[in-house]
Amino acid sequence: MCQLNQSNEASVINSDFLQLTPCQFVLYFEVSEDVMKQRLLKRGETSGRVDDNEETIAKRLKTFNDCTQPVIEHYASNDQVKKISSSGTVEETWQLVEQVLNDS
């Protein structure tokens, strides 16, 4: 679970650790929660993972959103977020990644 809360999010984002290497940009892979759920449930059919169920997935997505949104907002405020749609296939998503990397 995310260890950040409202009082320490900014201090973690701006900590000395994160300032050791300047960030050129952050790649943010956008995909709907429905697509993520479908992918995880499909993985659960063959992975043998007991935690690939709807209840656990919903908790994971909430934690993911709660923990990453402040970080994305921070970098977005500095125009350092490059968003990539990852709703398509692996190959389609990789093509978008290559475009971003080649343009940077």
Distance bins in CASP14 RR format, pairs under 12 A and 6 or more apart:
PFRMAT RR
TARGET T0000
AUTHOR 0000-0000-0000
RMODE 2
METHOD distances of the structure
MODEL  1
1 59 0 0 0 0 1 0 0 0 0 0 0
1 60 0 0 0 0 1 0 0 0 0 0 0
1 62 0 0 0 0 1 0 0 0 0 0 0
1 63 1 0 1 0 0 0 0 0 0 0 0
1 64 0 0 0 0 0 1 0 0 0 0 0
1 66 0 0 0 0 1 0 0 0 0 0 0
1 67 0 0 0 0 1 0 0 0 0 0 0
2 8 0 0 0 0 0 1 0 0 0 0 0
2 9 0 0 0 0 1 0 0 0 0 0 0
2 12 0 0 0 0 0 1 0 0 0 0 0
2 59 0 0 0 0 0 1 0 0 0 0 0
2 60 0 0 0 0 0 1 0 0 0 0 0
2 62 0 0 0 0 1 0 0 0 0 0 0
2 63 1 0 1 0 0 0 0 0 0 0 0
2 64 0 0 0 0 1 0 0 0 0 0 0
2 65 0 0 0 0 1 0 0 0 0 0 0
2 66 1 0 1 0 0 0 0 0 0 0 0
2 67 1 1 0 0 0 0 0 0 0 0 0
2 68 0 0 0 0 1 0 0 0 0 0 0
2 69 0 0 0 0 0 1 0 0 0 0 0
2 70 0 0 0 0 1 0 0 0 0 0 0
2 71 0 0 0 0 0 1 0 0 0 0 0
3 9 0 0 0 0 0 1 0 0 0 0 0
3 12 0 0 0 0 1 0 0 0 0 0 0
3 63 0 0 0 0 0 1 0 0 0 0 0
3 66 0 0 0 0 0 1 0 0 0 0 0
3 67 0 0 0 0 1 0 0 0 0 0 0
4 10 0 0 0 0 1 0 0 0 0 0 0
4 11 0 0 0 0 1 0 0 0 0 0 0
4 12 1 0 0 1 0 0 0 0 0 0 0
4 13 0 0 0 0 1 0 0 0 0 0 0
4 15 0 0 0 0 0 1 0 0 0 0 0
4 63 0 0 0 0 0 1 0 0 0 0 0
4 66 1 0 0 1 0 0 0 0 0 0 0
4 67 1 0 0 1 0 0 0 0 0 0 0
4 68 0 0 0 0 1 0 0 0 0 0 0
4 69 0 0 0 0 0 1 0 0 0 0 0
4 70 1 0 0 1 0 0 0 0 0 0 0
4 71 0 0 0 0 1 0 0 0 0 0 0
4 74 0 0 0 0 0 1 0 0 0 0 0
5 11 0 0 0 0 0 1 0 0 0 0 0
5 12 0 0 0 0 0 1 0 0 0 0 0
5 66 0 0 0 0 1 0 0 0 0 0 0
5 67 0 0 0 0 0 1 0 0 0 0 0
5 70 0 0 0 0 1 0 0 0 0 0 0
6 12 0 0 0 0 0 1 0 0 0 0 0
6 66 0 0 0 0 0 1 0 0 0 0 0
6 70 0 0 0 0 1 0 0 0 0 0 0
7 70 0 0 0 0 0 1 0 0 0 0 0
8 14 0 0 0 0 0 1 0 0 0 0 0
8 15 0 0 0 0 1 0 0 0 0 0 0
8 70 0 0 0 0 0 1 0 0 0 0 0
9 15 0 0 0 0 0 1 0 0 0 0 0
9 66 0 0 0 0 0 1 0 0 0 0 0
9 67 0 0 0 0 1 0 0 0 0 0 0
9 68 0 0 0 0 0 1 0 0 0 0 0
9 69 0 0 0 0 1 0 0 0 0 0 0
9 70 1 0 1 0 0 0 0 0 0 0 0
9 71 0 0 0 0 1 0 0 0 0 0 0
9 72 0 0 0 0 0 1 0 0 0 0 0
9 73 0 0 0 0 1 0 0 0 0 0 0
9 74 0 0 0 0 1 0 0 0 0 0 0
10 18 0 0 0 0 0 1 0 0 0 0 0
10 70 1 0 0 1 0 0 0 0 0 0 0
10 71 0 0 0 0 0 1 0 0 0 0 0
10 73 0 0 0 0 0 1 0 0 0 0 0
10 74 1 0 0 1 0 0 0 0 0 0 0
10 77 0 0 0 0 0 1 0 0 0 0 0
11 17 0 0 0 0 0 1 0 0 0 0 0
11 18 0 0 0 0 0 1 0 0 0 0 0
11 70 0 0 0 0 0 1 0 0 0 0 0
11 74 0 0 0 0 0 1 0 0 0 0 0
12 18 1 0 0 1 0 0 0 0 0 0 0
12 19 0 0 0 0 0 1 0 0 0 0 0
12 67 0 0 0 0 0 1 0 0 0 0 0
12 70 0 0 0 0 1 0 0 0 0 0 0
12 71 0 0 0 0 1 0 0 0 0 0 0
12 74 0 0 0 0 1 0 0 0 0 0 0
13 19 0 0 0 0 1 0 0 0 0 0 0
13 23 0 0 0 0 0 1 0 0 0 0 0
13 26 0 0 0 0 0 1 0 0 0 0 0
13 67 0 0 0 0 0 1 0 0 0 0 0
13 68 0 0 0 0 0 1 0 0 0 0 0
13 69 0 0 0 0 0 1 0 0 0 0 0
13 70 1 0 0 1 0 0 0 0 0 0 0
13 71 1 0 0 1 0 0 0 0 0 0 0
13 72 0 0 0 0 0 1 0 0 0 0 0
13 73 0 0 0 0 1 0 0 0 0 0 0
13 74 1 0 1 0 0 0 0 0 0 0 0
13 75 0 0 0 0 1 0 0 0 0 0 0
13 76 0 0 0 0 0 1 0 0 0 0 0
13 77 0 0 0 0 0 1 0 0 0 0 0
13 78 0 0 0 0 0 1 0 0 0 0 0
13 80 0 0 0 0 0 1 0 0 0 0 0
14 23 0 0 0 0 0 1 0 0 0 0 0
14 70 0 0 0 0 0 1 0 0 0 0 0
14 71 0 0 0 0 0 1 0 0 0 0 0
14 74 0 0 0 0 1 0 0 0 0 0 0
14 75 0 0 0 0 0 1 0 0 0 0 0
14 77 0 0 0 0 0 1 0 0 0 0 0
14 78 0 0 0 0 0 1 0 0 0 0 0
15 71 0 0 0 0 0 1 0 0 0 0 0
15 74 0 0 0 0 0 1 0 0 0 0 0
18 26 0 0 0 0 0 1 0 0 0 0 0
18 71 0 0 0 0 1 0 0 0 0 0 0
18 74 0 0 0 0 1 0 0 0 0 0 0
18 75 0 0 0 0 0 1 0 0 0 0 0
22 75 0 0 0 0 0 1 0 0 0 0 0
22 78 0 0 0 0 0 1 0 0 0 0 0
22 80 0 0 0 0 1 0 0 0 0 0 0
23 71 0 0 0 0 0 1 0 0 0 0 0
23 74 0 0 0 0 1 0 0 0 0 0 0
23 75 1 0 0 1 0 0 0 0 0 0 0
23 78 0 0 0 0 1 0 0 0 0 0 0
23 79 0 0 0 0 0 1 0 0 0 0 0
23 80 1 0 1 0 0 0 0 0 0 0 0
23 81 0 0 0 0 0 1 0 0 0 0 0
23 82 0 0 0 0 0 1 0 0 0 0 0
23 104 0 0 0 0 0 1 0 0 0 0 0
24 75 0 0 0 0 0 1 0 0 0 0 0
24 78 0 0 0 0 0 1 0 0 0 0 0
24 79 0 0 0 0 0 1 0 0 0 0 0
24 80 1 0 0 1 0 0 0 0 0 0 0
24 81 0 0 0 0 0 1 0 0 0 0 0
24 82 0 0 0 0 1 0 0 0 0 0 0
24 100 0 0 0 0 0 1 0 0 0 0 0
24 101 0 0 0 0 0 1 0 0 0 0 0
24 103 0 0 0 0 0 1 0 0 0 0 0
24 104 1 0 0 1 0 0 0 0 0 0 0
25 72 0 0 0 0 0 1 0 0 0 0 0
25 75 1 0 0 1 0 0 0 0 0 0 0
25 76 0 0 0 0 0 1 0 0 0 0 0
25 78 0 0 0 0 1 0 0 0 0 0 0
25 79 0 0 0 0 1 0 0 0 0 0 0
25 80 1 0 1 0 0 0 0 0 0 0 0
25 81 1 0 0 1 0 0 0 0 0 0 0
25 82 1 0 1 0 0 0 0 0 0 0 0
25 83 0 0 0 0 0 1 0 0 0 0 0
25 84 0 0 0 0 0 1 0 0 0 0 0
25 100 0 0 0 0 1 0 0 0 0 0 0
25 101 0 0 0 0 1 0 0 0 0 0 0
25 103 0 0 0 0 0 1 0 0 0 0 0
25 104 1 0 0 1 0 0 0 0 0 0 0
26 68 0 0 0 0 1 0 0 0 0 0 0
26 71 1 0 0 1 0 0 0 0 0 0 0
26 72 1 0 0 1 0 0 0 0 0 0 0
26 73 0 0 0 0 0 1 0 0 0 0 0
26 74 0 0 0 0 1 0 0 0 0 0 0
26 75 1 0 1 0 0 0 0 0 0 0 0
26 76 0 0 0 0 1 0 0 0 0 0 0
26 77 0 0 0 0 0 1 0 0 0 0 0
26 78 0 0 0 0 1 0 0 0 0 0 0
26 79 0 0 0 0 0 1 0 0 0 0 0
26 80 1 0 1 0 0 0 0 0 0 0 0
26 81 1 0 1 0 0 0 0 0 0 0 0
26 82 1 0 0 1 0 0 0 0 0 0 0
26 83 0 0 0 0 1 0 0 0 0 0 0
26 84 0 0 0 0 0 1 0 0 0 0 0
26 100 0 0 0 0 0 1 0 0 0 0 0
26 104 0 0 0 0 0 1 0 0 0 0 0
27 72 0 0 0 0 0 1 0 0 0 0 0
27 75 0 0 0 0 0 1 0 0 0 0 0
27 80 0 0 0 0 0 1 0 0 0 0 0
27 81 0 0 0 0 1 0 0 0 0 0 0
27 82 1 0 1 0 0 0 0 0 0 0 0
27 83 0 0 0 0 1 0 0 0 0 0 0
27 84 1 0 0 1 0 0 0 0 0 0 0
27 85 0 0 0 0 0 1 0 0 0 0 0
27 86 0 0 0 0 1 0 0 0 0 0 0
27 93 0 0 0 0 0 1 0 0 0 0 0
27 94 0 0 0 0 0 1 0 0 0 0 0
27 96 0 0 0 0 1 0 0 0 0 0 0
27 97 1 0 0 1 0 0 0 0 0 0 0
27 98 0 0 0 0 0 1 0 0 0 0 0
27 99 0 0 0 0 0 1 0 0 0 0 0
27 100 1 0 0 1 0 0 0 0 0 0 0
27 101 0 0 0 0 1 0 0 0 0 0 0
27 104 0 0 0 0 1 0 0 0 0 0 0
28 64 0 0 0 0 0 1 0 0 0 0 0
28 68 0 0 0 0 1 0 0 0 0 0 0
28 69 0 0 0 0 0 1 0 0 0 0 0
28 71 0 0 0 0 1 0 0 0 0 0 0
28 72 1 0 1 0 0 0 0 0 0 0 0
28 73 0 0 0 0 0 1 0 0 0 0 0
28 74 0 0 0 0 0 1 0 0 0 0 0
28 75 0 0 0 0 1 0 0 0 0 0 0
28 76 0 0 0 0 1 0 0 0 0 0 0
28 80 0 0 0 0 0 1 0 0 0 0 0
28 81 1 0 1 0 0 0 0 0 0 0 0
28 82 1 0 0 1 0 0 0 0 0 0 0
28 83 1 0 1 0 0 0 0 0 0 0 0
28 84 1 0 0 1 0 0 0 0 0 0 0
28 85 0 0 0 0 0 1 0 0 0 0 0
28 86 0 0 0 0 1 0 0 0 0 0 0
28 96 0 0 0 0 0 1 0 0 0 0 0
28 97 0 0 0 0 0 1 0 0 0 0 0
28 100 0 0 0 0 0 1 0 0 0 0 0
29 35 0 0 0 0 0 1 0 0 0 0 0
29 36 0 0 0 0 0 1 0 0 0 0 0
29 39 0 0 0 0 0 1 0 0 0 0 0
29 64 0 0 0 0 0 1 0 0 0 0 0
29 68 0 0 0 0 0 1 0 0 0 0 0
29 72 0 0 0 0 0 1 0 0 0 0 0
29 81 0 0 0 0 0 1 0 0 0 0 0
29 82 0 0 0 0 0 1 0 0 0 0 0
29 83 1 0 0 1 0 0 0 0 0 0 0
29 84 1 0 1 0 0 0 0 0 0 0 0
29 85 0 0 0 0 1 0 0 0 0 0 0
29 86 1 0 1 0 0 0 0 0 0 0 0
29 87 0 0 0 0 1 0 0 0 0 0 0
29 88 0 0 0 0 0 1 0 0 0 0 0
29 90 0 0 0 0 0 1 0 0 0 0 0
29 93 1 0 0 1 0 0 0 0 0 0 0
29 94 0 0 0 0 0 1 0 0 0 0 0
29 96 0 0 0 0 1 0 0 0 0 0 0
29 97 0 0 0 0 1 0 0 0 0 0 0
29 100 0 0 0 0 0 1 0 0 0 0 0
30 36 0 0 0 0 0 1 0 0 0 0 0
30 68 0 0 0 0 0 1 0 0 0 0 0
30 72 0 0 0 0 0 1 0 0 0 0 0
30 81 0 0 0 0 0 1 0 0 0 0 0
30 82 0 0 0 0 0 1 0 0 0 0 0
30 83 1 0 1 0 0 0 0 0 0 0 0
30 84 1 0 0 1 0 0 0 0 0 0 0
30 85 1 0 1 0 0 0 0 0 0 0 0
30 86 1 0 0 1 0 0 0 0 0 0 0
30 87 1 0 0 1 0 0 0 0 0 0 0
30 88 0 0 0 0 0 1 0 0 0 0 0
30 93 0 0 0 0 0 1 0 0 0 0 0
30 96 0 0 0 0 0 1 0 0 0 0 0
31 37 0 0 0 0 0 1 0 0 0 0 0
31 38 0 0 0 0 0 1 0 0 0 0 0
31 39 0 0 0 0 1 0 0 0 0 0 0
31 40 0 0 0 0 0 1 0 0 0 0 0
31 61 0 0 0 0 0 1 0 0 0 0 0
31 64 0 0 0 0 0 1 0 0 0 0 0
31 83 0 0 0 0 0 1 0 0 0 0 0
31 84 0 0 0 0 1 0 0 0 0 0 0
31 85 1 0 0 1 0 0 0 0 0 0 0
31 86 1 0 1 0 0 0 0 0 0 0 0
31 87 1 0 1 0 0 0 0 0 0 0 0
31 88 0 0 0 0 1 0 0 0 0 0 0
31 92 0 0 0 0 0 1 0 0 0 0 0
31 93 0 0 0 0 1 0 0 0 0 0 0
31 96 0 0 0 0 0 1 0 0 0 0 0
32 38 0 0 0 0 1 0 0 0 0 0 0
32 39 0 0 0 0 0 1 0 0 0 0 0
32 61 0 0 0 0 0 1 0 0 0 0 0
32 85 0 0 0 0 1 0 0 0 0 0 0
32 86 0 0 0 0 1 0 0 0 0 0 0
32 87 1 0 0 1 0 0 0 0 0 0 0
32 88 0 0 0 0 0 1 0 0 0 0 0
33 39 0 0 0 0 0 1 0 0 0 0 0
33 40 0 0 0 0 0 1 0 0 0 0 0
33 54 0 0 0 0 0 1 0 0 0 0 0
33 57 0 0 0 0 1 0 0 0 0 0 0
33 58 0 0 0 0 1 0 0 0 0 0 0
33 60 0 0 0 0 0 1 0 0 0 0 0
33 61 1 0 1 0 0 0 0 0 0 0 0
33 62 0 0 0 0 1 0 0 0 0 0 0
33 64 0 0 0 0 1 0 0 0 0 0 0
33 65 0 0 0 0 1 0 0 0 0 0 0
33 87 0 0 0 0 0 1 0 0 0 0 0
34 40 0 0 0 0 0 1 0 0 0 0 0
34 41 0 0 0 0 0 1 0 0 0 0 0
34 54 0 0 0 0 0 1 0 0 0 0 0
34 57 0 0 0 0 0 1 0 0 0 0 0
34 58 0 0 0 0 0 1 0 0 0 0 0
34 61 0 0 0 0 0 1 0 0 0 0 0
34 87 0 0 0 0 1 0 0 0 0 0 0
35 41 0 0 0 0 0 1 0 0 0 0 0
35 42 0 0 0 0 0 1 0 0 0 0 0
35 57 0 0 0 0 0 1 0 0 0 0 0
35 61 0 0 0 0 0 1 0 0 0 0 0
35 85 0 0 0 0 0 1 0 0 0 0 0
35 86 0 0 0 0 1 0 0 0 0 0 0
35 87 1 0 1 0 0 0 0 0 0 0 0
35 88 0 0 0 0 1 0 0 0 0 0 0
35 89 0 0 0 0 0 1 0 0 0 0 0
35 93 0 0 0 0 0 1 0 0 0 0 0
36 42 0 0 0 0 0 1 0 0 0 0 0
36 43 0 0 0 0 0 1 0 0 0 0 0
36 52 0 0 0 0 0 1 0 0 0 0 0
36 54 0 0 0 0 0 1 0 0 0 0 0
36 57 1 0 0 1 0 0 0 0 0 0 0
36 58 0 0 0 0 0 1 0 0 0 0 0
36 60 0 0 0 0 1 0 0 0 0 0 0
36 61 1 0 0 1 0 0 0 0 0 0 0
36 62 0 0 0 0 0 1 0 0 0 0 0
36 64 0 0 0 0 1 0 0 0 0 0 0
36 65 0 0 0 0 0 1 0 0 0 0 0
36 86 0 0 0 0 1 0 0 0 0 0 0
36 87 0 0 0 0 1 0 0 0 0 0 0
37 43 0 0 0 0 0 1 0 0 0 0 0
37 44 0 0 0 0 0 1 0 0 0 0 0
37 52 0 0 0 0 1 0 0 0 0 0 0
37 53 0 0 0 0 0 1 0 0 0 0 0
37 54 1 0 0 1 0 0 0 0 0 0 0
37 55 0 0 0 0 0 1 0 0 0 0 0
37 56 0 0 0 0 0 1 0 0 0 0 0
37 57 1 0 1 0 0 0 0 0 0 0 0
37 58 1 0 0 1 0 0 0 0 0 0 0
37 59 0 0 0 0 0 1 0 0 0 0 0
37 60 0 0 0 0 1 0 0 0 0 0 0
37 61 1 0 0 1 0 0 0 0 0 0 0
38 44 0 0 0 0 0 1 0 0 0 0 0
38 45 0 0 0 0 0 1 0 0 0 0 0
38 52 0 0 0 0 0 1 0 0 0 0 0
38 54 0 0 0 0 0 1 0 0 0 0 0
38 57 0 0 0 0 1 0 0 0 0 0 0
38 87 0 0 0 0 0 1 0 0 0 0 0
38 88 0 0 0 0 0 1 0 0 0 0 0
39 45 0 0 0 0 0 1 0 0 0 0 0
39 47 0 0 0 0 0 1 0 0 0 0 0
39 52 0 0 0 0 1 0 0 0 0 0 0
39 57 0 0 0 0 1 0 0 0 0 0 0
39 61 0 0 0 0 0 1 0 0 0 0 0
39 86 0 0 0 0 1 0 0 0 0 0 0
39 87 0 0 0 0 0 1 0 0 0 0 0
39 88 0 0 0 0 0 1 0 0 0 0 0
39 89 0 0 0 0 0 1 0 0 0 0 0
39 90 0 0 0 0 0 1 0 0 0 0 0
39 93 0 0 0 0 0 1 0 0 0 0 0
40 46 0 0 0 0 0 1 0 0 0 0 0
40 47 0 0 0 0 1 0 0 0 0 0 0
40 49 0 0 0 0 1 0 0 0 0 0 0
40 51 0 0 0 0 1 0 0 0 0 0 0
40 52 1 0 1 0 0 0 0 0 0 0 0
40 53 0 0 0 0 1 0 0 0 0 0 0
40 54 0 0 0 0 1 0 0 0 0 0 0
40 55 0 0 0 0 0 1 0 0 0 0 0
40 56 0 0 0 0 1 0 0 0 0 0 0
40 57 1 0 1 0 0 0 0 0 0 0 0
40 58 0 0 0 0 0 1 0 0 0 0 0
40 59 0 0 0 0 0 1 0 0 0 0 0
40 60 0 0 0 0 1 0 0 0 0 0 0
40 61 0 0 0 0 1 0 0 0 0 0 0
40 64 0 0 0 0 0 1 0 0 0 0 0
41 47 0 0 0 0 0 1 0 0 0 0 0
41 49 0 0 0 0 0 1 0 0 0 0 0
41 51 0 0 0 0 0 1 0 0 0 0 0
41 52 1 0 0 1 0 0 0 0 0 0 0
41 53 1 0 0 1 0 0 0 0 0 0 0
41 54 1 0 0 1 0 0 0 0 0 0 0
41 55 0 0 0 0 0 1 0 0 0 0 0
41 56 0 0 0 0 0 1 0 0 0 0 0
41 57 1 0 0 1 0 0 0 0 0 0 0
41 58 0 0 0 0 0 1 0 0 0 0 0
42 49 0 0 0 0 0 1 0 0 0 0 0
42 52 0 0 0 0 1 0 0 0 0 0 0
42 57 0 0 0 0 0 1 0 0 0 0 0
43 49 1 0 0 1 0 0 0 0 0 0 0
43 51 0 0 0 0 0 1 0 0 0 0 0
43 52 1 0 1 0 0 0 0 0 0 0 0
43 53 0 0 0 0 0 1 0 0 0 0 0
43 57 0 0 0 0 0 1 0 0 0 0 0
44 50 0 0 0 0 1 0 0 0 0 0 0
44 51 0 0 0 0 1 0 0 0 0 0 0
44 52 1 1 0 0 0 0 0 0 0 0 0
44 53 0 0 0 0 1 0 0 0 0 0 0
44 54 0 0 0 0 0 1 0 0 0 0 0
44 56 0 0 0 0 0 1 0 0 0 0 0
44 57 0 0 0 0 1 0 0 0 0 0 0
45 52 0 0 0 0 1 0 0 0 0 0 0
45 53 0 0 0 0 0 1 0 0 0 0 0
46 52 0 0 0 0 1 0 0 0 0 0 0
47 53 0 0 0 0 0 1 0 0 0 0 0
49 56 0 0 0 0 1 0 0 0 0 0 0
49 57 0 0 0 0 0 1 0 0 0 0 0
49 60 0 0 0 0 0 1 0 0 0 0 0
50 56 0 0 0 0 1 0 0 0 0 0 0
51 57 0 0 0 0 1 0 0 0 0 0 0
51 58 0 0 0 0 0 1 0 0 0 0 0
51 59 0 0 0 0 1 0 0 0 0 0 0
51 60 0 0 0 0 1 0 0 0 0 0 0
52 58 0 0 0 0 0 1 0 0 0 0 0
52 60 0 0 0 0 1 0 0 0 0 0 0
53 59 0 0 0 0 0 1 0 0 0 0 0
53 60 0 0 0 0 0 1 0 0 0 0 0
54 60 0 0 0 0 0 1 0 0 0 0 0
54 61 0 0 0 0 0 1 0 0 0 0 0
55 61 0 0 0 0 0 1 0 0 0 0 0
55 62 0 0 0 0 0 1 0 0 0 0 0
56 62 0 0 0 0 0 1 0 0 0 0 0
56 63 0 0 0 0 0 1 0 0 0 0 0
57 63 0 0 0 0 0 1 0 0 0 0 0
57 64 0 0 0 0 0 1 0 0 0 0 0
58 64 0 0 0 0 0 1 0 0 0 0 0
58 65 0 0 0 0 0 1 0 0 0 0 0
59 65 0 0 0 0 0 1 0 0 0 0 0
59 66 0 0 0 0 0 1 0 0 0 0 0
60 66 0 0 0 0 0 1 0 0 0 0 0
60 67 0 0 0 0 0 1 0 0 0 0 0
60 68 0 0 0 0 0 1 0 0 0 0 0
61 67 0 0 0 0 0 1 0 0 0 0 0
61 68 0 0 0 0 0 1 0 0 0 0 0
61 69 0 0 0 0 0 1 0 0 0 0 0
62 68 0 0 0 0 0 1 0 0 0 0 0
62 69 0 0 0 0 0 1 0 0 0 0 0
63 69 0 0 0 0 0 1 0 0 0 0 0
64 71 0 0 0 0 0 1 0 0 0 0 0
64 72 0 0 0 0 0 1 0 0 0 0 0
65 71 0 0 0 0 0 1 0 0 0 0 0
65 72 0 0 0 0 1 0 0 0 0 0 0
65 73 0 0 0 0 0 1 0 0 0 0 0
66 72 0 0 0 0 0 1 0 0 0 0 0
67 73 0 0 0 0 0 1 0 0 0 0 0
68 74 0 0 0 0 0 1 0 0 0 0 0
68 75 0 0 0 0 0 1 0 0 0 0 0
68 76 0 0 0 0 0 1 0 0 0 0 0
68 81 0 0 0 0 0 1 0 0 0 0 0
69 75 0 0 0 0 0 1 0 0 0 0 0
69 76 0 0 0 0 1 0 0 0 0 0 0
69 81 0 0 0 0 0 1 0 0 0 0 0
70 76 0 0 0 0 0 1 0 0 0 0 0
70 77 0 0 0 0 0 1 0 0 0 0 0
71 77 0 0 0 0 0 1 0 0 0 0 0
71 78 0 0 0 0 0 1 0 0 0 0 0
71 80 0 0 0 0 0 1 0 0 0 0 0
71 81 0 0 0 0 1 0 0 0 0 0 0
72 78 0 0 0 0 0 1 0 0 0 0 0
72 80 0 0 0 0 1 0 0 0 0 0 0
72 81 1 0 1 0 0 0 0 0 0 0 0
72 82 0 0 0 0 0 1 0 0 0 0 0
72 83 0 0 0 0 1 0 0 0 0 0 0
73 80 0 0 0 0 0 1 0 0 0 0 0
73 81 0 0 0 0 1 0 0 0 0 0 0
74 80 0 0 0 0 1 0 0 0 0 0 0
74 81 0 0 0 0 1 0 0 0 0 0 0
75 81 1 0 1 0 0 0 0 0 0 0 0
75 82 0 0 0 0 1 0 0 0 0 0 0
75 83 0 0 0 0 0 1 0 0 0 0 0
76 82 0 0 0 0 0 1 0 0 0 0 0
76 83 0 0 0 0 1 0 0 0 0 0 0
80 104 0 0 0 0 0 1 0 0 0 0 0
81 100 0 0 0 0 0 1 0 0 0 0 0
82 96 0 0 0 0 1 0 0 0 0 0 0
82 97 0 0 0 0 1 0 0 0 0 0 0
82 99 0 0 0 0 1 0 0 0 0 0 0
82 100 1 0 1 0 0 0 0 0 0 0 0
82 101 0 0 0 0 1 0 0 0 0 0 0
82 102 0 0 0 0 0 1 0 0 0 0 0
82 103 0 0 0 0 1 0 0 0 0 0 0
82 104 1 0 0 1 0 0 0 0 0 0 0
83 93 0 0 0 0 0 1 0 0 0 0 0
83 96 0 0 0 0 1 0 0 0 0 0 0
83 97 0 0 0 0 0 1 0 0 0 0 0
83 100 0 0 0 0 1 0 0 0 0 0 0
84 92 0 0 0 0 0 1 0 0 0 0 0
84 93 1 0 0 1 0 0 0 0 0 0 0
84 94 0 0 0 0 1 0 0 0 0 0 0
84 95 0 0 0 0 1 0 0 0 0 0 0
84 96 1 0 1 0 0 0 0 0 0 0 0
84 97 1 0 0 1 0 0 0 0 0 0 0
84 98 0 0 0 0 0 1 0 0 0 0 0
84 99 0 0 0 0 1 0 0 0 0 0 0
84 100 1 0 0 1 0 0 0 0 0 0 0
84 101 0 0 0 0 0 1 0 0 0 0 0
84 103 0 0 0 0 0 1 0 0 0 0 0
85 92 0 0 0 0 1 0 0 0 0 0 0
85 93 1 0 0 1 0 0 0 0 0 0 0
85 95 0 0 0 0 0 1 0 0 0 0 0
85 96 1 0 0 1 0 0 0 0 0 0 0
85 97 0 0 0 0 0 1 0 0 0 0 0
85 99 0 0 0 0 0 1 0 0 0 0 0
85 100 0 0 0 0 0 1 0 0 0 0 0
86 92 0 0 0 0 1 0 0 0 0 0 0
86 93 1 0 1 0 0 0 0 0 0 0 0
86 94 0 0 0 0 1 0 0 0 0 0 0
86 95 0 0 0 0 0 1 0 0 0 0 0
86 96 1 0 0 1 0 0 0 0 0 0 0
86 97 0 0 0 0 1 0 0 0 0 0 0
87 93 0 0 0 0 1 0 0 0 0 0 0
87 96 0 0 0 0 0 1 0 0 0 0 0
88 94 0 0 0 0 0 1 0 0 0 0 0
88 95 0 0 0 0 0 1 0 0 0 0 0
88 96 0 0 0 0 1 0 0 0 0 0 0
89 95 0 0 0 0 1 0 0 0 0 0 0
89 96 0 0 0 0 0 1 0 0 0 0 0
90 96 0 0 0 0 0 1 0 0 0 0 0
90 97 0 0 0 0 0 1 0 0 0 0 0
91 97 0 0 0 0 0 1 0 0 0 0 0
91 98 0 0 0 0 0 1 0 0 0 0 0
92 98 0 0 0 0 0 1 0 0 0 0 0
92 99 0 0 0 0 0 1 0 0 0 0 0
93 99 0 0 0 0 0 1 0 0 0 0 0
93 100 0 0 0 0 0 1 0 0 0 0 0
94 100 0 0 0 0 0 1 0 0 0 0 0
94 101 0 0 0 0 0 1 0 0 0 0 0
95 101 0 0 0 0 0 1 0 0 0 0 0
95 102 0 0 0 0 0 1 0 0 0 0 0
96 102 0 0 0 0 0 1 0 0 0 0 0
96 103 0 0 0 0 0 1 0 0 0 0 0
97 103 0 0 0 0 0 1 0 0 0 0 0
97 104 0 0 0 0 0 1 0 0 0 0 0
98 104 0 0 0 0 0 1 0 0 0 0 0
END
